[in-house]
């Protein structure tokens, strides 16, 4: 799915940059893009995907860390630990129920 969305975004960008239809067509495309981006259904879907991705990453991290153990370099281990502490301190961890943007590195919001 990610590759399909990337392809569509690239296609749209290429069309806009290469189009010779003029400013009017460009403005039409820009307004349509804004309408889609501001659509509540699209925003809710993006939020849902972000939350699901966050859950999947958390589960994968647990499994990988159990298998890899002490083979991870200290710098990586320290960075992961500091990121986890930031999430817990800002109340955005998986058990806090806060999906706001305070301290949230994923760029999602609950709007």
N, CA, C and O of each residue as an XYZ file, in Angstrom:
444
protein
N       0.819     -1.185      0.000
C       0.000      0.000      0.000
C       0.868      1.257      0.000
O       0.564      2.230     -0.690
N       1.955      1.228      0.781
C       2.834      2.388      0.869
C       3.424      2.714     -0.495
O       3.532      3.883     -0.864
N       3.798      1.704     -1.228
C       4.410      1.935     -2.540
C       3.395      2.520     -3.523
O       3.738      3.349     -4.366
N       2.152      2.080     -3.402
C       1.109      2.601     -4.272
C       0.879      4.087     -3.990
O       0.769      4.891     -4.916
N       0.806      4.447     -2.703
C       0.618      5.849     -2.338
C       1.812      6.699     -2.776
O       1.638      7.823     -3.248
N       3.008      6.169     -2.621
C       4.204      6.884     -3.056
C       4.176      7.091     -4.565
O       4.521      8.166     -5.055
N       3.771      6.078     -5.288
C       3.695      6.187     -6.738
C       2.675      7.248     -7.150
O       2.945      8.064     -8.031
N       1.511      7.233     -6.515
C       0.466      8.214     -6.844
C       0.942      9.623     -6.520
O       0.723     10.548     -7.303
N       1.594      9.793     -5.367
C       2.108     11.120     -4.995
C       3.164     11.576     -5.997
O       3.183     12.743     -6.388
N       4.027     10.678     -6.407
C       5.048     11.015     -7.407
C       4.438     11.357     -8.751
O       4.885     12.282     -9.430
N       3.432     10.619     -9.126
C       2.744     10.885    -10.389
C       2.089     12.262    -10.372
O       2.198     13.025    -11.331
N       1.412     12.568     -9.276
C       0.764     13.880     -9.154
C       1.792     15.005     -9.162
O       1.590     16.032     -9.810
N       2.883     14.814     -8.448
C       3.941     15.827     -8.412
C       4.536     16.024     -9.796
O       4.752     17.157    -10.227
N       4.797     14.944    -10.482
C       5.343     15.037    -11.835
C       4.394     15.749    -12.780
O       4.814     16.544    -13.620
N       3.136     15.461    -12.636
C       2.155     16.122    -13.494
C       2.135     17.619    -13.228
O       2.153     18.426    -14.158
N       2.098     17.985    -11.946
C       2.037     19.405    -11.597
C       3.293     20.133    -12.081
O       3.205     21.221    -12.651
N       4.452     19.532    -11.853
C       5.701     20.193    -12.246
C       5.890     20.226    -13.756
O       6.496     21.153    -14.292
N       5.372     19.218    -14.434
C       5.584     19.148    -15.872
C       4.410     19.627    -16.710
O       4.499     19.687    -17.936
N       3.331     19.961    -16.060
C       2.129     20.340    -16.807
C       2.321     21.662    -17.536
O       2.955     22.589    -17.031
N       1.772     21.722    -18.704
C       1.812     22.957    -19.481
C       0.415     23.550    -19.610
O       0.150     24.400    -20.461
N      -0.472     23.071    -18.733
C      -1.851     23.528    -18.787
C      -2.014     24.915    -18.176
O      -3.064     25.539    -18.324
N      -1.010     25.386    -17.510
C      -1.059     26.738    -16.972
C      -1.469     26.814    -15.520
O      -1.716     25.805    -14.860
N      -1.533     28.024    -15.054
C      -1.804     28.308    -13.652
C      -3.198     27.846    -13.221
O      -3.383     27.400    -12.089
N      -4.160     27.949    -14.107
C      -5.524     27.574    -13.753
C      -5.607     26.095    -13.375
O      -6.218     25.742    -12.366
N      -4.999     25.247    -14.173
C      -5.005     23.804    -13.884
C      -4.232     23.514    -12.599
O      -4.632     22.662    -11.806
N      -3.138     24.218    -12.400
C      -2.354     24.045    -11.184
C      -3.209     24.385     -9.954
O      -3.202     23.641     -8.973
N      -3.931     25.484    -10.003
C      -4.778     25.898     -8.887
C      -5.896     24.890     -8.650
O      -6.258     24.623     -7.505
N      -6.439     24.333     -9.716
C      -7.469     23.294     -9.588
C      -6.919     22.096     -8.821
O      -7.554     21.600     -7.890
N      -5.749     21.642     -9.213
C      -5.128     20.490     -8.558
C      -4.790     20.793     -7.098
O      -4.991     19.949     -6.224
N      -4.285     21.979     -6.839
C      -3.912     22.365     -5.490
C      -5.143     22.377     -4.578
O      -5.090     21.876     -3.454
N      -6.243     22.945     -5.060
C      -7.471     23.002     -4.263
C      -8.034     21.598     -4.014
O      -8.510     21.299     -2.919
N      -7.975     20.752     -5.030
C      -8.458     19.379     -4.855
C      -7.618     18.636     -3.826
O      -8.152     17.887     -3.008
N      -6.323     18.837     -3.866
C      -5.429     18.201     -2.906
C      -5.723     18.686     -1.499
O      -5.740     17.891     -0.559
N      -5.954     19.971     -1.343
C      -6.284     20.510     -0.026
C      -7.599     19.940      0.490
O      -7.713     19.626      1.675
N      -8.583     19.803     -0.375
C      -9.869     19.236      0.052
C      -9.691     17.805      0.548
O     -10.264     17.413      1.564
N      -8.898     17.038     -0.173
C      -8.665     15.653      0.237
C      -7.916     15.626      1.568
O      -8.283     14.866      2.465
N      -6.874     16.443      1.706
C      -6.073     16.448      2.927
C      -6.866     16.919      4.133
O      -6.585     16.500      5.256
N      -7.849     17.779      3.923
C      -8.632     18.306      5.038
C      -9.898     17.501      5.304
O     -10.641     17.811      6.235
N     -10.147     16.495      4.518
C     -11.319     15.647      4.692
C     -11.192     14.875      6.009
O     -10.179     14.213      6.235
N     -12.200     14.951      6.877
C     -12.123     14.251      8.165
C     -11.919     12.741      8.022
O     -11.229     12.134      8.841
N     -12.502     12.139      7.009
C     -12.325     10.693      6.820
C     -10.868     10.362      6.509
O     -10.332      9.375      7.012
N     -10.235     11.179      5.687
C      -8.827     10.969      5.349
C      -7.963     11.167      6.584
O      -7.054     10.379      6.844
N      -8.243     12.216      7.343
C      -7.467     12.491      8.551
C      -7.626     11.372      9.574
O      -6.652     10.962     10.205
N      -8.860     10.874      9.739
C      -9.091      9.770     10.677
C      -8.380      8.504     10.226
O      -7.827      7.770     11.045
N      -8.394      8.250      8.929
C      -7.694      7.076      8.404
C      -6.195      7.186      8.638
O      -5.545      6.215      9.025
N      -5.658      8.361      8.404
C      -4.218      8.572      8.628
C      -3.874      8.374     10.102
O      -2.849      7.775     10.426
N      -4.715      8.867     10.983
C      -4.503      8.699     12.419
C      -4.556      7.224     12.798
O      -3.731      6.740     13.573
N      -5.533      6.521     12.245
C      -5.671      5.096     12.529
C      -4.445      4.312     12.054
O      -3.946      3.435     12.760
N      -3.974      4.635     10.864
C      -2.782      3.967     10.331
C      -1.572      4.260     11.212
O      -0.771      3.365     11.481
N      -1.434      5.500     11.661
C      -0.308      5.865     12.518
C      -0.355      5.108     13.838
O       0.672      4.617     14.308
N      -1.533      5.010     14.438
C      -1.661      4.289     15.704
C      -1.381      2.797     15.530
O      -0.712      2.178     16.357
N      -1.901      2.233     14.450
C      -1.645      0.820     14.173
C      -0.157      0.585     13.951
O       0.410     -0.385     14.454
N       0.464      1.472     13.201
C       1.903      1.361     12.957
C       2.692      1.450     14.246
O       3.662      0.718     14.439
N       2.281      2.342     15.122
C       2.956      2.498     16.409
C       2.847      1.210     17.222
O       3.821      0.789     17.846
N       1.667      0.581     17.221
C       1.482     -0.677     17.945
C       2.347     -1.791     17.356
O       2.963     -2.564     18.089
N       2.384     -1.863     16.042
C       3.178     -2.894     15.372
C       4.658     -2.712     15.691
O       5.363     -3.684     15.958
N       5.124     -1.474     15.663
C       6.534     -1.201     15.959
C       6.858     -1.581     17.393
O       7.917     -2.150     17.659
N       5.961     -1.274     18.318
C       6.195     -1.622     19.722
C       6.314     -3.136     19.904
O       7.201     -3.614     20.611
N       5.420     -3.881     19.267
C       5.467     -5.337     19.365
C       6.732     -5.887     18.718
O       7.379     -6.784     19.258
N       7.075     -5.341     17.556
C       8.274     -5.806     16.860
C       9.523     -5.503     17.680
O      10.446     -6.315     17.737
N       9.551     -4.342     18.308
C      10.704     -3.985     19.132
C      10.889     -4.996     20.253
O      12.010     -5.418     20.535
N       9.785     -5.389     20.894
C       9.874     -6.371     21.972
C      10.428     -7.699     21.492
O      11.279     -8.294     22.153
N       9.957     -8.165     20.354
C      10.428     -9.444     19.821
C      11.887     -9.372     19.387
O      12.671    -10.277     19.670
N      12.244     -8.300     18.704
C      13.625     -8.151     18.221
C      14.582     -8.007     19.393
O      15.641     -8.635     19.406
N      14.226     -7.194     20.373
C      15.135     -6.989     21.496
C      15.324     -8.271     22.295
O      16.396     -8.499     22.856
N      14.279     -9.122     22.352
C      14.411    -10.396     23.053
C      15.382    -11.328     22.321
O      16.123    -12.077     22.956
N      15.376    -11.280     20.992
C      16.265    -12.152     20.223
C      17.676    -11.590     20.111
O      18.652    -12.339     20.167
N      17.783    -10.288     19.955
C      19.093     -9.674     19.741
C      19.843     -9.528     21.061
O      21.047     -9.779     21.131
N      19.133     -9.125     22.097
C      19.724     -9.029     23.423
C      20.848     -8.021     23.498
O      20.663     -6.847     23.181
N      22.017     -8.480     23.920
C      23.151     -7.592     24.157
C      23.989     -7.341     22.910
O      25.052     -6.727     23.006
N      23.548     -7.792     21.758
C      24.312     -7.601     20.532
C      24.106     -6.226     19.904
O      24.750     -5.893     18.909
N      23.220     -5.435     20.478
C      22.950     -4.090     19.958
C      24.004     -3.133     20.519
O      24.305     -3.179     21.712
N      24.567     -2.267     19.673
C      25.546     -1.296     20.173
C      24.939     -0.398     21.246
O      23.747     -0.092     21.216
N      25.769      0.014     22.186
C      25.314      0.843     23.299
C      24.665      2.135     22.851
O      23.708      2.590     23.479
N      25.161      2.742     21.779
C      24.600      4.015     21.323
C      23.155      3.837     20.853
O      22.313      4.698     21.107
N      22.868      2.742     20.179
C      21.510      2.468     19.720
C      20.607      2.192     20.915
O      19.491      2.705     20.991
N      21.092      1.383     21.843
C      20.323      1.046     23.036
C      19.993      2.317     23.838
O      18.874      2.472     24.327
N      20.970      3.217     23.968
C      20.749      4.463     24.712
C      19.734      5.355     24.013
O      18.890      5.972     24.665
N      19.814      5.423     22.694
C      18.880      6.266     21.938
C      17.450      5.746     22.067
O      16.520      6.530     22.259
N      17.273      4.449     21.965
C      15.936      3.863     22.101
C      15.413      4.114     23.510
O      14.241      4.450     23.686
N      16.259      3.956     24.495
C      15.841      4.191     25.875
C      15.418      5.645     26.077
O      14.408      5.909     26.729
N      16.184      6.592     25.521
C      15.837      8.004     25.697
C      14.527      8.343     24.977
O      13.730      9.131     25.487
N      14.300      7.761     23.807
C      13.033      8.000     23.107
C      11.853      7.443     23.889
O      10.796      8.070     23.954
N      12.027      6.279     24.477
C      10.949      5.697     25.282
C      10.657      6.569     26.498
O       9.496      6.775     26.850
N      11.708      7.083     27.142
C      11.518      7.940     28.312
C      10.792      9.223     27.924
O       9.944      9.710     28.671
N      11.121      9.770     26.762
C      10.440     10.977     26.295
C       8.950     10.708     26.127
O       8.122     11.521     26.537
N       8.607      9.584     25.531
C       7.197      9.252     25.320
C       6.475      9.098     26.652
O       5.354      9.582     26.807
N       7.101      8.436     27.607
C       6.469      8.227     28.908
C       6.337      9.557     29.639
O       5.296      9.824     30.239
N       7.368     10.396     29.600
C       7.340     11.677     30.308
C       6.322     12.644     29.726
O       5.784     13.478     30.453
N       6.050     12.552     28.441
C       5.095     13.448     27.799
C       3.682     12.869     27.771
O       2.760     13.500     27.254
N       3.514     11.674     28.324
C       2.179     11.088     28.375
C       1.666     10.622     27.029
O       0.457     10.623     26.802
N       2.561     10.218     26.120
C       2.112      9.760     24.813
C       2.399      8.286     24.609
O       2.325      7.786     23.486
N       2.723      7.593     25.674
C       3.008      6.168     25.554
C       1.750      5.386     25.241
O       0.649      5.934     25.299
N       1.898      4.106     24.909
C       0.758      3.305     24.497
C      -0.281      3.131     25.600
O      -1.439      2.846     25.295
N       0.091      3.292     26.872
C      -0.861      3.092     27.961
C      -1.452      4.393     28.480
O      -2.201      4.379     29.457
N      -1.136      5.501     27.856
C      -1.610      6.777     28.352
C      -2.885      7.252     27.678
O      -3.574      8.110     28.230
N      -3.223      6.738     26.520
C      -4.443      7.121     25.841
C      -4.399      8.509     25.230
O      -5.418      8.988     24.732
N      -3.257      9.164     25.252
C      -3.141     10.508     24.699
C      -2.591     10.403     23.291
O      -1.457      9.970     23.091
N      -3.389     10.796     22.322
C      -2.917     10.752     20.942
C      -2.695     12.154     20.425
O      -2.650     12.376     19.215
N      -2.556     13.102     21.337
C      -2.305     14.484     20.944
C      -0.916     14.633     20.365
O      -0.194     13.646     20.223
N      -0.537     15.828     20.033
C       0.729     16.063     19.370
C       1.816     16.511     20.320
O       2.925     16.795     19.868
N       1.551     16.590     21.633
C       2.575     17.024     22.562
C       3.599     15.917     22.724
O       3.283     14.835     23.219
N       4.819     16.188     22.307
C       5.878     15.212     22.441
C       5.755     14.064     21.467
O       6.475     13.076     21.611
N       4.907     14.143     20.513
C       4.643     13.056     19.594
C       5.495     13.239     18.341
O       5.280     14.177     17.573
N       6.448     12.356     18.135
C       7.341     12.465     16.990
C       6.723     11.951     15.702
O       7.340     12.054     14.643
N       5.515     11.397     15.769
C       4.909     10.808     14.579
C       4.145     11.812     13.753
O       3.762     11.506     12.624
N       3.909     13.006     14.276
C       3.255     14.057     13.511
C       1.763     13.863     13.339
O       1.164     14.418     12.418
N       1.162     13.081     14.215
C      -0.274     12.873     14.100
C      -0.993     13.736     15.113
O      -0.388     14.193     16.083
N      -2.244     13.957     14.905
C      -3.033     14.722     15.865
C      -4.403     14.079     15.978
O      -4.770     13.227     15.170
N      -5.133     14.481     16.955
C      -6.449     13.904     17.197
C      -7.524     14.914     16.804
O      -8.393     15.249     17.609
N      -7.459     15.400     15.559
C      -8.425     16.398     15.096
C      -9.425     15.803     14.158
O     -10.311     16.506     13.673
